[in-house]
Amino acid sequence: MTAEHPSTDDLAEAAAGRPLDGLVVLDLTTALAGPYATLLLAGLGATVVKVENPATGGDSSRNNSPYYGPEGLTVARGGDTDMSVSMMGRGRNKRSITLNLKDPRGRDTFLRLARGADVVVENYAAGTADRLGIGYADVCAVNPAVIYTSISGFGAGRPGKAMDSIVQALSGVMFTAGDPGADPVRFGLPVGDLLAPLYAVIGTLAAKTHRDTTGQGQHVDVSMLGALTSLLSTEPFDAFQQVGLPLRTGNEVPRLAPFGIFPAKDGFLALCGPTDTFARGVFRALGRPELIEDEDFATRDGRVRNADRLHAFIEDWSRSLPRAEAVAALAAEGVPAAEVLEPADALRAPAVLEREEVVELGHPEQGPTGLMGPGIPIRFSRSEARLDRPAPHLGEHTAELLARLGGLTEDEIALLRDEGVI
């Protein structure tokens, strides 16, 4: 790491060969957007030190129902060792320290830690980090090589309450799903909360590459709204609107016909056949090879003009079959098709389990739980990337890391504990 401190050499994660081995990250984040970014960094091998407020019970996701403990899964916390499933997923491979940053001694202690850190990640409301004295300028003053990553709703320093639904509303995505003329649709997956951390990790690693060659740290600034709206713009919705193509088409996409979600006897299937080759495969699977030469369906433009009729043919056929049989018939003709799975089934699909893209969550005392959470969906030919340690309890590593990373003495740590700073 660039920012040297005499007590950081032994902080590298136990598993050798991970891409970010030896990188020290101070994690000031809470809820989902920030913690998901630092989860990815932890899975890639960084030593992530989660800084939590002892006065508020730490990360807000520690209080997300449901919980897991000695009695298994419960809606309400029943004991001190019960841990929210949210924290069990987002806290893995991290170490937790408690530090009251509103206390000047807490701020000073944090800056001692920051001298030996490579990266700081925060997702405070606008202006909060600066008011606490732990903003980029404050950390840069003690560690000019630091990479300081901010994840916010609208950009670092810009005010506004940014929850996922608010960001979805402002981004325009709520009017890209659902049927024409229907009410706006909130995506069930919190896409605003999840896209921003992906860009934050990209920005952090790009800044690390820059620092590796120049020695210069910098501020990385990612907004939830910007991330989601930028992604929206990858589809030409603006152009669709100007030429009169529908933006919202429900479960079918007429401009790509045959393309959509279709009912089967026992569920639904997804079918994507926009090319001539795929469309011909669909016709053969339907037992309608004559459509291959039909002027209404032989070309892509013809299929788009007659999309309603074409999709009606497919629906009549798919309704008569179990979804597995319908998918098999389409696949036999080379058509991209799949069963539409419920989340519980999708999380346990052999393909994602084998690659550890989804993994079983563990509890620090109870061990394996049978509950599934995100893995690191990246495979390397030489390196490892894995989330293999359970989330820590609040403040579990406070004394250890204040001594090893911050250089505090036992007496200094005891005094901070006695006075409620840690």
PAFI-771448 format. One line per field, with one value per residue (C-alpha): residue number from 1; residue in three letters; x, y, z. Coordinates in nm, 3 decimals. Layout:
! residues N
num c(NUM;...)
residu c(Ala;...)
east c(X;...)
north c(Y;...)
up c(Z;...)
This chain:
! residues 422
num c(1;2;3;4;5;6;7;8;9;10;11;12;13;14;15;16;17;18;19;20;21;22;23;24;25;26;27;28;29;30;31;32;33;34;35;36;37;38;39;40;41;42;43;44;45;46;47;48;49;50;51;52;53;54;55;56;57;58;59;60;61;62;63;64;65;66;67;68;69;70;71;72;73;74;75;76;77;78;79;80;81;82;83;84;85;86;87;88;89;90;91;92;93;94;95;96;97;98;99;100;101;102;103;104;105;106;107;108;109;110;111;112;113;114;115;116;117;118;119;120;121;122;123;124;125;126;127;128;129;130;131;132;133;134;135;136;137;138;139;140;141;142;143;144;145;146;147;148;149;150;151;152;153;154;155;156;157;158;159;160;161;162;163;164;165;166;167;168;169;170;171;172;173;174;175;176;177;178;179;180;181;182;183;184;185;186;187;188;189;190;191;192;193;194;195;196;197;198;199;200;201;202;203;204;205;206;207;208;209;210;211;212;213;214;215;216;217;218;219;220;221;222;223;224;225;226;227;228;229;230;231;232;233;234;235;236;237;238;239;240;241;242;243;244;245;246;247;248;249;250;251;252;253;254;255;256;257;258;259;260;261;262;263;264;265;266;267;268;269;270;271;272;273;274;275;276;277;278;279;280;281;282;283;284;285;286;287;288;289;290;291;292;293;294;295;296;297;298;299;300;301;302;303;304;305;306;307;308;309;310;311;312;313;314;315;316;317;318;319;320;321;322;323;324;325;326;327;328;329;330;331;332;333;334;335;336;337;338;339;340;341;342;343;344;345;346;347;348;349;350;351;352;353;354;355;356;357;358;359;360;361;362;363;364;365;366;367;368;369;370;371;372;373;374;375;376;377;378;379;380;381;382;383;384;385;386;387;388;389;390;391;392;393;394;395;396;397;398;399;400;401;402;403;404;405;406;407;408;409;410;411;412;413;414;415;416;417;418;419;420;421;422)
residu c(Met;Thr;Ala;Glu;His;Pro;Ser;Thr;Asp;Asp;Leu;Ala;Glu;Ala;Ala;Ala;Gly;Arg;Pro;Leu;Asp;Gly;Leu;Val;Val;Leu;Asp;Leu;Thr;Thr;Ala;Leu;Ala;Gly;Pro;Tyr;Ala;Thr;Leu;Leu;Leu;Ala;Gly;Leu;Gly;Ala;Thr;Val;Val;Lys;Val;Glu;Asn;Pro;Ala;Thr;Gly;Gly;Asp;Ser;Ser;Arg;Asn;Asn;Ser;Pro;Tyr;Tyr;Gly;Pro;Glu;Gly;Leu;Thr;Val;Ala;Arg;Gly;Gly;Asp;Thr;Asp;Met;Ser;Val;Ser;Met;Met;Gly;Arg;Gly;Arg;Asn;Lys;Arg;Ser;Ile;Thr;Leu;Asn;Leu;Lys;Asp;Pro;Arg;Gly;Arg;Asp;Thr;Phe;Leu;Arg;Leu;Ala;Arg;Gly;Ala;Asp;Val;Val;Val;Glu;Asn;Tyr;Ala;Ala;Gly;Thr;Ala;Asp;Arg;Leu;Gly;Ile;Gly;Tyr;Ala;Asp;Val;Cys;Ala;Val;Asn;Pro;Ala;Val;Ile;Tyr;Thr;Ser;Ile;Ser;Gly;Phe;Gly;Ala;Gly;Arg;Pro;Gly;Lys;Ala;Met;Asp;Ser;Ile;Val;Gln;Ala;Leu;Ser;Gly;Val;Met;Phe;Thr;Ala;Gly;Asp;Pro;Gly;Ala;Asp;Pro;Val;Arg;Phe;Gly;Leu;Pro;Val;Gly;Asp;Leu;Leu;Ala;Pro;Leu;Tyr;Ala;Val;Ile;Gly;Thr;Leu;Ala;Ala;Lys;Thr;His;Arg;Asp;Thr;Thr;Gly;Gln;Gly;Gln;His;Val;Asp;Val;Ser;Met;Leu;Gly;Ala;Leu;Thr;Ser;Leu;Leu;Ser;Thr;Glu;Pro;Phe;Asp;Ala;Phe;Gln;Gln;Val;Gly;Leu;Pro;Leu;Arg;Thr;Gly;Asn;Glu;Val;Pro;Arg;Leu;Ala;Pro;Phe;Gly;Ile;Phe;Pro;Ala;Lys;Asp;Gly;Phe;Leu;Ala;Leu;Cys;Gly;Pro;Thr;Asp;Thr;Phe;Ala;Arg;Gly;Val;Phe;Arg;Ala;Leu;Gly;Arg;Pro;Glu;Leu;Ile;Glu;Asp;Glu;Asp;Phe;Ala;Thr;Arg;Asp;Gly;Arg;Val;Arg;Asn;Ala;Asp;Arg;Leu;His;Ala;Phe;Ile;Glu;Asp;Trp;Ser;Arg;Ser;Leu;Pro;Arg;Ala;Glu;Ala;Val;Ala;Ala;Leu;Ala;Ala;Glu;Gly;Val;Pro;Ala;Ala;Glu;Val;Leu;Glu;Pro;Ala;Asp;Ala;Leu;Arg;Ala;Pro;Ala;Val;Leu;Glu;Arg;Glu;Glu;Val;Val;Glu;Leu;Gly;His;Pro;Glu;Gln;Gly;Pro;Thr;Gly;Leu;Met;Gly;Pro;Gly;Ile;Pro;Ile;Arg;Phe;Ser;Arg;Ser;Glu;Ala;Arg;Leu;Asp;Arg;Pro;Ala;Pro;His;Leu;Gly;Glu;His;Thr;Ala;Glu;Leu;Leu;Ala;Arg;Leu;Gly;Gly;Leu;Thr;Glu;Asp;Glu;Ile;Ala;Leu;Leu;Arg;Asp;Glu;Gly;Val;Ile)
east c(0.000;0.110;0.018;0.267;0.212;0.441;0.160;-0.030;0.192;0.007;-0.341;-0.357;-0.630;-0.533;-0.603;-0.310;-0.347;-0.655;-0.635;-0.660;-0.449;-0.294;-0.527;-0.671;-1.019;-1.193;-1.565;-1.787;-2.095;-2.436;-2.755;-2.700;-2.530;-2.209;-2.187;-2.230;-1.932;-1.712;-1.844;-1.707;-1.374;-1.361;-1.436;-1.153;-0.915;-0.906;-0.894;-1.220;-1.252;-1.616;-1.645;-1.975;-2.132;-2.164;-2.435;-2.678;-2.623;-2.401;-2.501;-2.876;-2.900;-2.817;-3.178;-3.339;-3.581;-3.557;-3.283;-3.095;-2.980;-3.000;-3.372;-3.315;-3.492;-3.713;-3.901;-3.788;-3.447;-3.454;-3.100;-2.766;-2.615;-2.908;-2.796;-3.004;-2.991;-2.905;-2.590;-2.507;-2.491;-2.337;-2.091;-1.897;-1.517;-1.525;-1.396;-1.603;-1.483;-1.699;-1.611;-1.824;-1.718;-1.927;-1.682;-1.360;-1.160;-1.341;-1.258;-0.893;-0.881;-1.032;-0.769;-0.499;-0.648;-0.670;-0.296;-0.241;-0.535;-0.541;-0.911;-1.197;-1.555;-1.850;-2.217;-2.317;-2.579;-2.443;-2.203;-2.200;-1.843;-1.708;-1.902;-1.758;-1.407;-1.354;-1.424;-1.183;-0.988;-0.946;-0.826;-0.609;-0.434;-0.302;-0.272;-0.229;-0.222;-0.567;-0.844;-1.162;-1.479;-1.816;-2.146;-2.438;-2.783;-2.708;-2.333;-2.095;-2.212;-2.546;-2.842;-3.142;-3.285;-3.184;-3.365;-3.378;-3.741;-3.667;-3.377;-3.585;-3.857;-3.619;-3.424;-3.716;-3.690;-4.036;-4.184;-3.985;-4.159;-4.524;-4.809;-4.880;-5.084;-5.039;-4.913;-4.535;-4.365;-4.099;-3.834;-3.845;-3.466;-3.325;-3.138;-3.043;-2.882;-2.698;-2.572;-2.396;-2.167;-2.065;-1.951;-1.791;-1.578;-1.481;-1.385;-1.193;-0.989;-0.925;-0.800;-0.579;-0.425;-0.364;-0.202;0.014;0.172;0.173;0.158;-0.141;-0.463;-0.796;-1.166;-1.397;-1.755;-2.049;-2.418;-2.703;-2.915;-2.634;-2.553;-2.912;-2.994;-2.671;-2.770;-3.120;-2.963;-2.799;-3.140;-3.254;-3.580;-3.549;-3.536;-3.820;-4.041;-3.956;-4.038;-4.352;-4.230;-4.387;-4.168;-4.374;-4.487;-4.554;-4.407;-4.360;-4.129;-4.295;-3.992;-3.792;-4.067;-4.073;-3.962;-4.132;-4.262;-4.528;-4.757;-4.717;-4.928;-4.725;-4.567;-4.396;-4.111;-3.892;-3.820;-3.581;-3.591;-3.528;-3.303;-3.418;-3.237;-3.397;-3.741;-3.726;-3.639;-3.945;-4.167;-4.032;-4.076;-4.437;-4.497;-4.560;-4.270;-4.489;-4.442;-4.080;-4.191;-4.495;-4.444;-4.589;-4.319;-4.026;-3.839;-3.768;-3.968;-4.260;-4.250;-4.245;-4.547;-4.735;-4.601;-4.943;-5.042;-4.704;-4.706;-5.063;-4.945;-4.670;-4.903;-5.157;-4.877;-4.700;-5.021;-5.068;-4.730;-4.541;-4.277;-3.985;-4.123;-4.179;-3.827;-3.679;-3.862;-3.731;-3.379;-3.377;-3.422;-3.146;-3.380;-3.274;-3.542;-3.566;-3.810;-3.903;-3.787;-3.903;-3.624;-3.579;-3.523;-3.296;-3.073;-3.016;-2.964;-2.663;-2.501;-2.469;-2.383;-2.104;-1.940;-2.003;-2.194;-2.451;-2.333;-2.477;-2.470;-2.308;-2.376;-2.071;-2.191;-2.453;-2.257;-2.432;-2.789;-2.934;-2.997;-2.843;-2.658;-2.436;-2.096;-1.833;-1.955;-1.606;-1.372;-0.998;-0.753;-0.484;-0.639;-0.908;-1.216;-1.443;-1.665;-1.569;-1.588;-1.912;-2.013;-1.874;-2.076;-2.080;-1.734;-1.589;-1.243;-1.224;-0.935;-0.736;-0.753;-0.711;-0.384;-0.266;-0.381;-0.404;-0.109;-0.312;-0.184;-0.389;-0.431;-0.555;-0.804;-0.926;-0.979;-1.178;-1.393;-1.453;-1.564;-1.800;-1.599;-1.567)
north c(0.000;0.357;0.509;0.341;0.278;0.057;-0.158;-0.247;-0.517;-0.800;-0.679;-0.858;-1.119;-1.476;-1.608;-1.529;-1.449;-1.230;-0.929;-0.663;-0.839;-0.584;-0.297;-0.135;0.017;0.226;0.169;0.454;0.329;0.213;0.057;-0.098;0.115;0.173;-0.164;-0.349;-0.160;-0.250;-0.608;-0.643;-0.494;-0.737;-1.031;-0.923;-0.942;-0.594;-0.559;-0.372;-0.201;-0.120;0.191;0.194;0.432;0.267;0.513;0.412;0.039;0.060;0.010;0.058;-0.278;-0.449;-0.372;-0.506;-0.791;-1.091;-1.214;-1.537;-1.680;-1.987;-2.022;-2.003;-1.740;-1.495;-1.175;-1.001;-1.007;-1.246;-1.230;-1.053;-1.290;-1.268;-1.100;-0.955;-1.147;-0.816;-0.783;-1.151;-1.084;-0.735;-0.768;-1.074;-1.060;-0.726;-0.628;-0.404;-0.128;0.118;0.486;0.788;1.032;1.313;1.322;1.512;1.225;0.987;1.207;1.226;0.849;0.800;1.026;0.818;0.515;0.702;0.767;0.397;0.337;0.312;0.379;0.546;0.480;0.685;0.732;1.003;1.265;1.574;1.771;1.525;1.400;1.754;1.864;1.570;1.663;1.341;1.460;1.424;1.740;1.627;1.278;1.406;1.638;1.339;1.099;1.269;0.931;0.828;0.727;0.871;0.732;0.899;0.734;0.974;1.024;1.318;1.376;1.463;1.777;1.797;1.792;1.565;1.254;0.963;0.638;0.377;0.451;0.824;0.757;0.518;0.783;1.055;0.833;0.752;0.374;0.350;0.431;0.166;-0.139;-0.234;-0.213;0.093;0.349;0.169;0.330;0.358;0.039;0.029;-0.233;-0.499;-0.516;-0.191;-0.106;0.246;0.115;-0.157;0.020;0.305;0.073;-0.109;0.220;0.316;0.002;0.065;0.423;0.315;0.058;0.304;0.556;0.286;0.221;0.594;0.607;0.304;0.492;0.850;0.821;1.056;0.987;1.147;1.184;0.940;1.073;0.851;0.941;0.691;0.903;0.946;0.576;0.469;0.739;0.668;0.303;0.400;0.592;0.277;0.199;0.474;0.552;0.915;0.813;0.563;0.839;1.078;0.827;0.698;0.356;0.251;0.281;0.037;-0.288;-0.514;-0.863;-0.847;-0.632;-0.583;-0.413;-0.733;-0.986;-1.268;-1.159;-1.173;-1.364;-1.622;-1.838;-2.215;-2.480;-2.451;-2.107;-1.882;-1.890;-1.622;-1.625;-1.404;-1.448;-1.114;-1.242;-1.427;-1.742;-1.741;-1.658;-1.953;-2.174;-2.045;-2.127;-2.481;-2.531;-2.415;-2.665;-2.376;-2.400;-2.238;-1.904;-1.903;-1.813;-1.609;-1.247;-1.124;-1.302;-1.379;-1.056;-0.872;-0.566;-0.792;-0.960;-0.622;-0.502;-0.821;-0.867;-0.899;-1.186;-1.356;-1.333;-1.467;-1.776;-1.832;-1.787;-2.035;-2.289;-2.226;-2.242;-2.604;-2.724;-2.746;-2.474;-2.721;-2.896;-2.568;-2.445;-2.776;-2.753;-2.400;-2.490;-2.786;-2.535;-2.308;-2.042;-1.857;-1.953;-2.021;-2.100;-1.798;-1.897;-1.786;-1.613;-1.905;-2.142;-1.903;-1.856;-2.232;-2.300;-2.528;-2.294;-2.003;-2.223;-2.399;-2.067;-1.926;-1.635;-1.710;-1.868;-1.988;-1.732;-1.818;-1.690;-1.616;-1.857;-2.076;-2.156;-2.241;-2.111;-2.247;-1.886;-1.757;-1.434;-1.278;-1.418;-1.247;-1.301;-1.270;-1.559;-1.513;-1.749;-1.683;-1.499;-1.588;-1.385;-1.516;-1.417;-1.684;-1.523;-1.441;-1.086;-0.951;-0.847;-0.475;-0.361;-0.710;-0.596;-0.250;-0.296;-0.513;-0.273;0.049;-0.096;-0.259;-0.002;0.315;0.252;0.326;0.194;-0.023;0.274;0.500;0.236;0.179;0.554;0.585;0.290;0.427;0.761;0.608;0.709;0.346)
up c(0.000;-0.059;0.278;0.512;0.883;1.091;1.230;0.912;0.766;0.938;0.846;0.511;0.487;0.566;0.216;-0.011;-0.374;-0.363;-0.595;-0.323;-0.061;0.175;0.081;0.396;0.363;0.629;0.584;0.705;0.522;0.636;0.490;0.143;-0.124;0.070;0.245;-0.085;-0.229;0.067;0.060;-0.292;-0.187;0.106;-0.119;-0.346;-0.053;0.103;0.480;0.540;0.879;0.940;1.160;1.351;1.603;1.946;2.049;1.771;1.755;1.448;1.087;1.041;0.865;1.194;1.285;0.966;1.030;1.003;1.238;1.280;1.613;1.838;1.761;1.387;1.175;1.368;1.286;1.607;1.775;2.068;2.208;2.197;1.943;1.701;1.379;1.101;0.776;0.608;0.819;0.776;0.403;0.391;0.677;0.562;0.552;0.737;1.081;1.307;1.536;1.728;1.727;1.811;1.540;1.690;1.980;1.894;2.042;1.810;1.512;1.614;1.657;1.314;1.158;1.329;1.159;0.829;0.824;0.760;0.526;0.149;0.096;0.284;0.169;0.298;0.212;0.459;0.382;0.209;0.429;0.718;0.675;0.651;0.961;1.153;1.043;0.848;0.493;0.205;0.289;0.652;0.560;0.275;0.520;0.718;0.422;0.082;-0.095;0.028;-0.211;-0.062;-0.220;-0.165;-0.258;-0.238;-0.378;-0.606;-0.592;-0.309;-0.131;-0.311;-0.071;-0.087;0.077;-0.143;-0.084;-0.360;-0.450;-0.474;-0.709;-0.918;-0.942;-1.059;-1.299;-1.529;-1.489;-1.334;-1.675;-1.862;-1.710;-1.691;-1.941;-2.157;-1.966;-1.634;-1.315;-1.276;-1.155;-0.884;-0.958;-0.686;-0.679;-0.531;-0.848;-0.739;-0.422;-0.610;-0.922;-0.741;-0.542;-0.860;-1.013;-0.682;-0.684;-1.047;-0.957;-0.648;-0.838;-1.122;-0.865;-0.714;-1.056;-1.094;-0.749;-0.821;-1.111;-0.977;-0.598;-0.598;-0.412;-0.502;-0.428;-0.609;-0.628;-0.740;-0.724;-0.712;-0.945;-1.196;-1.196;-1.260;-1.514;-1.701;-1.722;-1.842;-2.130;-2.271;-2.423;-2.666;-2.486;-2.590;-2.956;-2.912;-2.778;-3.062;-3.338;-3.167;-3.051;-2.720;-2.411;-2.204;-2.358;-2.059;-2.084;-2.460;-2.672;-3.014;-3.172;-3.111;-3.189;-3.108;-2.763;-2.423;-2.122;-2.205;-1.988;-1.964;-1.791;-1.472;-1.480;-1.732;-1.980;-2.134;-2.506;-2.703;-3.080;-3.254;-3.536;-3.847;-3.734;-3.391;-3.531;-3.768;-3.474;-3.290;-3.588;-3.606;-3.230;-3.261;-3.540;-3.780;-4.031;-4.298;-4.115;-4.228;-4.581;-4.481;-4.594;-4.264;-4.062;-4.292;-4.213;-3.892;-4.001;-4.090;-3.750;-3.576;-3.780;-3.689;-3.338;-3.175;-3.401;-3.365;-2.987;-2.981;-3.175;-2.920;-2.623;-2.760;-2.799;-2.466;-2.261;-2.369;-2.236;-1.907;-1.908;-1.905;-2.213;-2.397;-2.315;-2.426;-2.759;-2.818;-2.708;-2.946;-3.227;-3.098;-2.956;-2.637;-2.382;-2.009;-1.733;-1.520;-1.172;-0.830;-0.630;-0.389;-0.681;-0.869;-0.563;-0.546;-0.915;-0.964;-1.216;-0.972;-0.672;-0.858;-0.943;-0.591;-0.739;-0.468;-0.143;0.186;0.466;0.796;1.148;1.368;1.639;1.471;1.156;0.827;0.808;0.485;0.376;0.055;-0.015;-0.280;-0.358;-0.572;-0.932;-1.080;-1.155;-1.201;-1.366;-1.103;-0.809;-0.558;-0.471;-0.200;0.091;0.342;0.689;0.874;0.956;1.283;1.585;1.662;1.773;1.773;1.659;1.820;2.060;1.820;1.527;1.722;1.845;1.524;1.269;1.477;1.708;2.025;2.357;2.592;2.826;2.544;2.434;2.791;2.841;2.516;2.623;2.971;2.828;2.569;2.262;2.155)
